[in-house]
Amino acid sequence: MSYLSLSTWSLHRNLGPLRWTVWNEENGTHETATQDQPQIHSLLELPAAAARRGYQAVEVCHFHFPSTEPDYLAQVKQAFEAAGLSLDTLLLDYGDITSANEQRVTADLAFIRSWIDVASLCGAKQIRVVAGEAPPTDEEAISLSAARLSALADYGRTVDVKVITENFKSLTSTGASCMNLLGQWGEHAATITDFGNFHGPLKYDEIALTTPLSVSVHVKPQYDENGFPDEAELRKCLDTVSSTGFNGAFVLIYDGPGDMWEGLERVKQIASSYLNS
């Protein structure tokens, strides 16, 4: 049965500071760059707020975690359980496992494994790992990424977390490169299809290609200057997903102006009719 979910990116002006992970090339270390944002809800308050609005699940971006201490992660898990909501995916927004800098790759792989542990402790079913930032035509990078994702997935299974990727960043920016990667990754391969990350005349064909291997689709419309979605374009994306028999999470994305919950509601009014039971 398909169901409604949302990404915490859709509420990035509501959840307090964004804690971006960056690579310091000079020092060869990870650093955190904090971007201030208003806090209307804490992460612990979000599950109940989402449940009240009819969502069944949430995907949480890693930069929305104010702490990764075990006690705090246990509170996150309990907040989702109390709200009757699934923490489907921890969206890890940092990492380049195809970098030419071997020191960075080693550090990034260790960083990703640490976040797999975070996902396990907070009760996330999955963790989204960036496949890489190499060009989508780089066959060697695709093979490297597939092998490294497979090894990360092996680790994830030891702590009951499924490792997935997404058509996010350069390496998986085309349907062809996504399918090449997923094919080389093998039987445990899985992804997210984000409507906003495929571009050009092949967009809808690419959505049709990757959706059958997707655990969720990111329902990201094109917006006007007032934050209203292009309904015809969005329905074309949703019709494409429906034609594949997709039966997973419809994750609503809003990053336009104004009230973010209201923006999500406009997307929900369109997407809800595509849910199947």
FIVEXNU-812232 format. One record per residue (C-alpha): residue number from 1; x, y, z. Coordinates in nm, 2 decimals, padded with zeros to 4 digits, m for minus. Layout:
BEGIN
NUM X Y Z
...
END
This chain:
BEGIN
1 00.00 00.00 00.00
2 00.14 00.34 m00.09
3 00.13 00.62 00.17
4 00.21 00.98 00.24
5 00.54 01.09 00.38
6 00.74 01.41 00.40
7 01.10 01.51 00.41
8 01.23 01.74 00.68
9 01.38 01.95 00.40
10 01.02 02.06 00.33
11 01.02 02.22 00.68
12 01.37 02.35 00.68
13 01.25 02.70 00.79
14 01.06 02.54 01.08
15 01.31 02.30 01.25
16 01.59 02.52 01.38
17 01.95 02.54 01.26
18 02.08 02.34 00.97
19 02.41 02.16 01.05
20 02.58 02.11 00.71
21 02.87 01.87 00.70
22 03.16 02.00 00.48
23 03.51 01.87 00.39
24 03.80 02.09 00.49
25 04.05 02.01 00.21
26 04.33 02.19 00.38
27 04.30 02.00 00.71
28 04.16 01.68 00.57
29 03.88 01.67 00.82
30 03.50 01.70 00.84
31 03.36 02.02 00.98
32 03.00 02.14 01.06
33 02.88 02.47 00.91
34 02.57 02.59 01.10
35 02.30 02.79 00.92
36 02.05 02.95 01.15
37 01.68 02.89 01.08
38 01.37 02.95 01.29
39 01.25 02.67 01.52
40 00.87 02.62 01.52
41 00.90 02.25 01.60
42 01.18 02.05 01.76
43 01.27 01.73 01.58
44 01.11 01.55 01.88
45 00.79 01.74 01.83
46 00.78 01.68 01.45
47 00.63 01.32 01.45
48 00.32 01.43 01.64
49 00.28 01.74 01.42
50 00.31 01.53 01.10
51 00.07 01.27 01.23
52 m00.19 01.53 01.30
53 m00.17 01.64 00.94
54 m00.23 01.29 00.80
55 00.12 01.17 00.72
56 00.22 00.81 00.79
57 00.60 00.86 00.77
58 00.89 01.11 00.76
59 01.23 01.12 00.61
60 01.48 01.31 00.83
61 01.78 01.49 00.68
62 02.10 01.44 00.88
63 02.15 01.81 00.93
64 01.83 01.83 01.13
65 01.97 01.61 01.42
66 02.08 01.85 01.70
67 02.26 01.55 01.87
68 02.37 01.20 01.78
69 02.42 01.09 02.14
70 02.25 00.76 02.21
71 02.02 00.90 02.47
72 01.89 01.16 02.23
73 01.85 00.91 01.95
74 01.64 00.69 02.18
75 01.41 00.99 02.24
76 01.37 01.04 01.86
77 01.28 00.67 01.82
78 01.03 00.70 02.11
79 00.87 01.02 01.96
80 00.80 00.84 01.63
81 00.66 00.54 01.81
82 00.44 00.75 02.03
83 00.30 00.93 01.72
84 00.24 00.60 01.54
85 00.47 00.73 01.26
86 00.74 00.56 01.07
87 01.09 00.71 01.05
88 01.14 00.56 00.70
89 01.47 00.71 00.59
90 01.76 00.91 00.73
91 01.87 01.13 00.44
92 02.25 01.16 00.47
93 02.32 01.47 00.26
94 02.70 01.46 00.27
95 02.96 01.22 00.13
96 03.15 01.17 m00.20
97 03.25 00.80 m00.22
98 03.38 00.86 m00.58
99 03.63 01.14 m00.49
100 03.98 01.12 m00.63
101 04.10 01.22 m00.29
102 04.17 00.88 m00.12
103 04.20 01.05 00.22
104 03.85 01.20 00.18
105 03.70 00.87 00.06
106 03.84 00.68 00.36
107 03.70 00.95 00.59
108 03.37 00.98 00.42
109 03.31 00.60 00.43
110 03.38 00.60 00.80
111 03.15 00.90 00.84
112 02.87 00.72 00.65
113 02.91 00.41 00.87
114 02.88 00.62 01.18
115 02.55 00.76 01.04
116 02.43 00.40 00.96
117 02.47 00.35 01.34
118 02.28 00.67 01.41
119 02.00 00.54 01.18
120 01.99 00.21 01.37
121 01.97 00.38 01.71
122 01.69 00.63 01.61
123 01.48 00.36 01.45
124 01.52 00.45 01.08
125 01.44 00.17 00.84
126 01.68 00.31 00.57
127 01.96 00.55 00.52
128 02.00 00.74 00.19
129 02.37 00.76 00.08
130 02.49 00.99 m00.20
131 02.63 00.77 m00.47
132 02.90 01.02 m00.57
133 02.98 01.35 m00.74
134 03.17 01.22 m01.04
135 03.02 01.27 m01.38
136 02.74 01.03 m01.48
137 02.94 00.91 m01.78
138 03.24 00.80 m01.56
139 03.22 00.43 m01.58
140 03.50 00.37 m01.34
141 03.33 00.59 m01.08
142 03.00 00.41 m01.12
143 03.17 00.07 m01.06
144 03.36 00.21 m00.76
145 03.04 00.36 m00.62
146 02.85 00.03 m00.67
147 03.11 m00.17 m00.49
148 03.13 00.08 m00.20
149 02.75 00.10 m00.17
150 02.74 m00.28 m00.16
151 02.99 m00.29 00.12
152 02.80 m00.02 00.31
153 02.48 m00.22 00.26
154 02.65 m00.52 00.41
155 02.74 m00.32 00.71
156 02.38 m00.18 00.73
157 02.23 m00.52 00.75
158 02.43 m00.60 01.06
159 02.24 m00.32 01.24
160 01.91 m00.37 01.06
161 01.93 m00.06 00.84
162 01.88 m00.08 00.46
163 02.13 00.13 00.26
164 01.97 00.31 m00.04
165 02.07 00.59 m00.28
166 01.89 00.85 m00.49
167 01.91 01.03 m00.82
168 02.09 01.30 m00.62
169 02.42 01.47 m00.71
170 02.61 01.43 m01.04
171 02.68 01.06 m01.06
172 02.31 00.96 m01.06
173 02.18 01.26 m01.24
174 02.06 01.06 m01.54
175 01.84 00.76 m01.57
176 02.10 00.57 m01.76
177 02.37 00.62 m01.49
178 02.12 00.53 m01.21
179 02.03 00.20 m01.38
180 02.40 00.13 m01.46
181 02.49 00.18 m01.09
182 02.19 m00.01 m00.95
183 02.26 m00.30 m01.19
184 02.63 m00.33 m01.08
185 02.53 m00.29 m00.71
186 02.32 m00.61 m00.75
187 02.04 m00.77 m00.56
188 02.03 m00.53 m00.26
189 02.02 m00.22 m00.47
190 01.75 00.03 m00.40
191 01.70 00.40 m00.46
192 01.48 00.71 m00.42
193 01.34 00.88 m00.73
194 01.32 01.26 m00.69
195 01.11 01.44 m00.96
196 01.32 01.75 m00.93
197 01.66 01.58 m00.99
198 01.59 01.46 m01.35
199 01.59 01.73 m01.62
200 01.54 01.77 m01.99
201 01.34 01.59 m02.25
202 01.41 01.24 m02.10
203 01.28 01.34 m01.75
204 00.96 01.13 m01.76
205 01.13 00.83 m01.92
206 01.40 00.85 m01.65
207 01.13 00.85 m01.37
208 00.98 00.54 m01.53
209 01.31 00.37 m01.54
210 01.41 00.42 m01.17
211 01.07 00.41 m01.00
212 01.05 00.03 m01.00
213 01.37 00.01 m00.79
214 01.26 00.29 m00.56
215 01.15 00.27 m00.20
216 01.01 00.62 m00.22
217 00.95 00.89 m00.47
218 01.02 01.26 m00.38
219 00.71 01.45 m00.50
220 00.89 01.77 m00.59
221 00.68 02.01 m00.80
222 00.79 02.30 m01.01
223 00.66 02.61 m00.83
224 00.57 02.96 m00.93
225 00.70 03.27 m00.74
226 00.41 03.23 m00.49
227 00.49 02.87 m00.41
228 00.20 02.72 m00.61
229 00.28 02.40 m00.79
230 00.26 02.35 m01.17
231 m00.02 02.10 m01.14
232 m00.01 01.97 m01.50
233 00.36 01.90 m01.48
234 00.33 01.74 m01.14
235 00.05 01.51 m01.25
236 00.26 01.40 m01.55
237 00.53 01.29 m01.30
238 00.27 01.12 m01.08
239 00.10 00.95 m01.38
240 00.44 00.81 m01.48
241 00.50 00.67 m01.13
242 00.15 00.52 m01.13
243 00.21 00.35 m01.46
244 00.49 00.15 m01.31
245 00.27 00.01 m01.03
246 00.47 00.18 m00.76
247 00.36 00.09 m00.41
248 00.57 00.28 m00.17
249 00.61 00.62 00.00
250 00.51 00.94 m00.17
251 00.74 01.19 00.00
252 00.61 01.54 m00.04
253 00.87 01.82 m00.10
254 00.81 02.19 m00.06
255 01.09 02.45 m00.06
256 00.90 02.75 m00.19
257 00.81 03.08 m00.01
258 00.57 03.13 00.27
259 00.43 02.89 00.53
260 00.59 02.55 00.47
261 00.30 02.34 00.61
262 00.06 02.53 00.38
263 00.29 02.47 00.08
264 00.30 02.10 00.17
265 m00.08 02.10 00.18
266 m00.10 02.23 m00.18
267 00.12 01.94 m00.29
268 m00.08 01.69 m00.08
269 m00.41 01.79 m00.25
270 m00.26 01.68 m00.58
271 m00.06 01.38 m00.47
272 m00.32 01.22 m00.24
273 m00.54 01.10 m00.53
274 m00.25 00.88 m00.65
275 m00.23 00.67 m00.33
276 m00.34 00.31 m00.38
277 m00.47 00.07 m00.12
END
